Amino acid sequence: MTTIKDVAKLAGVSTATVSRVMNGTGYVNPSTKKKVNSAIKQLDYRPNDVARSLFKGKSKMIALFVPDIMNPFFPELARAVEDVTNHHGYTFILCNTDDEIEKEQTYLNALQQKSVDGIIIVSSTITKELISKIKIPIIALDRIIGANMSSVTVNNREGAREAVRYLKSIGCQRIAHICGPDHVINTAERMKGYLDEVKDEDWFLSSYIVSGEYYFQTATQAMKKLLTVHPEIDGIFVGNDLMGVGVLKGAKELGIRVPDELSVIAFDGIMLGETTTPSLTTMAQPIYEIGARAAEMLLEQINDSKYQSKREEFTVQLIERQSTRKRGESIDR
């Protein structure tokens, strides 16, 4: 294996000079720098990253924790984080946690041992106590974890309200909600938005709310049970797009025509929603933008010892597709 001594010998300089050239520290004569770079290229020298991280106290590695890599929302988010961190010379590590505190703890321990420079975390299970023990920069993404931790989120409650108002505007008179798991923060915010718009309606029933746990198959079954018990429902606000696709599948299995008999709107704006038949109306998050912003904030925190925590909230946007009736169309029951 080629070492820094081999590079120094070929270039006719000291190992300290090679180190200064590679790290961009201190002055090196241009002709000497050229010799060193030529030797590095000729020998195909690659520095030992572990040794460099121990010396510098930095690894140039960034980690992203996501709760479910099978949900297309998170790979789309990860792409943005990877693009930004790679652009700044960082290696990107993706950790799937299944929202299990034990897996989060294991990853955190391993990453700290490897001197990871910072972490972006999507979690509804990690505790404030555990976070307080972590001595490296952390940004919360998609969900707020603690009052003193920087975060990037969207206006979940207001976005949910807009979704329900939209269903009302196209003539829906019995609107249900398929929500995510109870322990997830944005589940609660989106449910609050739904309730803001329906709790005072004389037709509202608490049994119009069922959980799909943020999973496709669970949402399919929940939708089928819901519409079997309450066939009068003519609109559904679904807590995320993956469940929204499950709702479309459930409607097809029940022989319910979407959007003629049932209008469906979901939340997220993942590309999967464009590929379904009918395509899925959604409250779209600016997925790439929030992932990129979280990465930028983490890099700011890594490079600024006086960094002050901040919260940034993005706005979701209604995207009308085929799963909801056009305004003014009559209900065909």
N, C-alpha and C positions, 0 to 999 in steps of 0.2 A: 504494500500500500504506500502510495506517495505521501511524503510528509512535507511540512513547511521547510524542513532543513534541506530537502532535495531541491525545492524551488529556489531557496537562497543560494545553494551551491551552483545551480545552473545559471542563475542570474548574476552571480558574483557579488552578492550583497549579504548583509546580515539578516537573520530571521526577524529582527525587530523592524527592519525596513520593509520586508514582505508583509508583516503584520500591519504596518502603517498604510501601505498601499491597499490592502484588502479591506481595512476598516475605515479608510478615508480620514485618518487622524494624523495630524502633524504634516509638516512640509516634506515632500519628496521631489527631487529634481525630475523634471518631465522625462528626460532620457532614461533615468533610472527606473521610473515608473513603467515606461514602455518595455524595458528589459524584464521587469518582474511580471508584468501581464503576459508577455510572450512566453515566459517560462511556465506560468500557470497554465496557459492554453496548451503548450507543448506536452506538458506532463499530465494534463487533464486532472489537475489538482482540485480536490473538493475538501474544504475544511471540515473538521469534526464538529458537527453542530452541538453535540452534548458538551464538549469541552468549551466551546465558545460561549454557550449559555451559562456554564458554571463560572467562567471568567467574567462575563459581562453582567450576569444576573438577569439576562433576558434570553428567551428562546426564539423570538419571532414567530410564536405560535398563538393562534386565537381559536377558542372552542365555542361551538354553538350547541346548546342543549335543547332538544325538541321532544315533546311527549309522545309523538306518534308519526314515525316516518312514512307510514302507509297513507296518511292523510295528505293529498296533493298540496294542501296549503303550505305545509312545512318545507318540502323541497323547493317550492317557488321562493319561499322566504330565505332558505339557505343559499340559493343561487345569488341573491343580492349581497348577502354577507360575504360570501366567498369572493365575489367580484371585487368588492371594495378592499377587503383585507389582502387579497393577492396583489392588487394594484400597488399596495404600500409595502410589498415584500414579505408579507406574513404567510405562514402555512396555516391552512384552515382544517379544523378537526370537527367532524359532526358526531354528536353523541345522542343516541336515541334512548330516552329514559323510561318510557311507558308511564310517565308521571308517578314513578315509584321512588320514594325517598331513599330506599336502600341503594338503588342504582345511581341516583344523584350523588349520594355520599361517596360511593365507590369511584365514580368518575372524578369528583372533586379531589379526592385524596391522590389519585393517580396523576392528575393534571398538575397539581401543586408540586408533586415530586419531580415532574419534568419541567418545572419552572415556566409553565404556560404564562403568557403575558396578560391575558384577560379572557373573560367569559361573557358571552351573551346567553341569557337563559330564559326559556319559555317554560314556566312551571306554575302549578297550582298546589304543589305538595311540599316544596322546600320551605323550611322554617326560617324565621328571622334569626333564631338562635344559631342555626347552622351558618347562615350567611355572615353573621357577625364575626365568626371565626376565620373567615376567608380574608386573606390579606392582599389579594390581587384585585384589580378593577373588575367590576361586574355591572352589566347593564341588563335590566329586565325588558323583555320584548313581548308584546301582545297582551301581557298581563302585568299589573302592578304588584310587586312583592312586598316592598317595605317603604315607609315614609321617607327614609333617607337614601334610597337607592334610585339612581337615574332610570327612567323608563321611556319606552316608545309604545304608544297604544293608539287606538282609534276611538271615535265617539260612539261606543257600543250602544248606550242607552238611547241616544237621540237617533241613531241609525235604525234601531228597532222600531222606534215610534214612527219614523218616516215610512218604514215598510208596512206597518199596519194601517197608517193613514192612506197609503197608496191602495191597499186592498179595499178599503172603504170607498175610495174614490172611483173604483171600477165596478162598484155595485155589490161587493161581498157583504153579507148580512150576518153570517155566523163564522167567526174567524177563530181558528185554533192555533196553538203554538206547540211545536215539537222542539224541546230544549235540549241542551247538553247536560253533562253530569253535574250533580249538585255542588261538588267541591271546586268547580272551575269558576274563576272570578268573572270572566266575560259571559258565562251562562247566566249568572245572576243579573248582570247589567242589561243583557238583552231581554231577559224575562221582565225586568222592571219597565223597560221601554214598552213591551207588549201590554203589560198591565196598566200602564199610564193611559193607554188608549182604549182599553176594553172593560176595565173593572167596574165602571159606572153604567155600562150598557145593560138594559133589562134582559137581554138574551144571554149574557155571559154566565158560564158555568165553570167551576174550578176543574171539572173533569175534561175541559177543553185543552188542558195543559198536560202533556205526556213527555217523558224523556226518551230520547233516542241515543243518549250517551255519546254523541258525536261520532257514531259509527253507522256505516251504510246499512248493514243487515239489521241492526237493532232498530234503526229508524223505519225501515221497511215494515217490520213486524208491528211497531208501535202505531204506524199510520193505519195499517189494516185493522187493528183492534179499535182504534179511535173512530174510523169511519163506519165500522160495523155497528158500534154502539150509538154513534151520532151521525147518521146519514144526512142530517140537515146541514152539516158544515159545508160551506162553499168557498172557503179561503183558508190557507194555512201559511203562517209565518214559521219558517224552519231556521233553527239556530245556526246552522252552517251549510255550506254547499254540498258537502259529502252526504249529509243526511238528506238534503234536498233531492239529490239524485235517487236516494233510497225511497223517498216519498213518491217520486215519479214511477218507480218500479212497482211500489205497492198499489198505486192507483191503477196501473195497467193490469195487475193481477186481479183487482176487484172489478175490472170493467168500467172504471170511472174515467171519463174523458177529460183530459187536461188540455186546454183551459175551459172547454165548453161547460163542464159541470163543476170543476174545481180549479181555482187559481192558486198557484204555489209560488211563493217568493222566499228566497233563502238569504244567506249572509256569508260573504268572503270574497267572491269574484275570482275563483280559481278557473283555470282554462278548461277543466273538465265540464263545467256548466255550459260551455259553448258547444260541446260535442253531443249532448243528449238530444233525444227526440221526444217531446219538444225541448228546445233549449231553455235553460233555466234563468228566470228573472232573479236578480240578486242585488243586495246592497254590497257593492264592491269595495273592499279595502284596497288602498294603494300598496299592494303587497311588496313590490320591489322597493318602493320608496321607503317604507318603514323598516325593511331589513337593512337597506343601505344606510339609513340615518342611524340606526342602532350601532352599526359597525363604525361609522364616523365618530359617534359619541364615545365609543369605547376607545378608539385610537386617541381621541382628545384626552381622555382620562389617563391613558397609559403614559402619554407624553407631557402631562401637566400635573405636577405634584400638588398644585393648589386648586385643582379642578373642583368646582362646586356642582353638586348633584342637581339634575334638572328633569322635568317631565315634559314630554312633547306628545301632543295628541293630534292625530291626523283625522280628516273627515272622510266618511264613506260616501259613495255615490250610487244612486239608483241606476241600474242598467236593465231596461225593459227588454225581455225576450219573449219567447213563445209560450211560456208556462203560465202566463197571466192573460186574462181577457183584455182586449182593447177598451179604452174608455168609451162608454155608451153602448157597448154590446150587451144584449140581453142574456140572461142565464137560461141555459137549456137543460132542464131537469126531466 
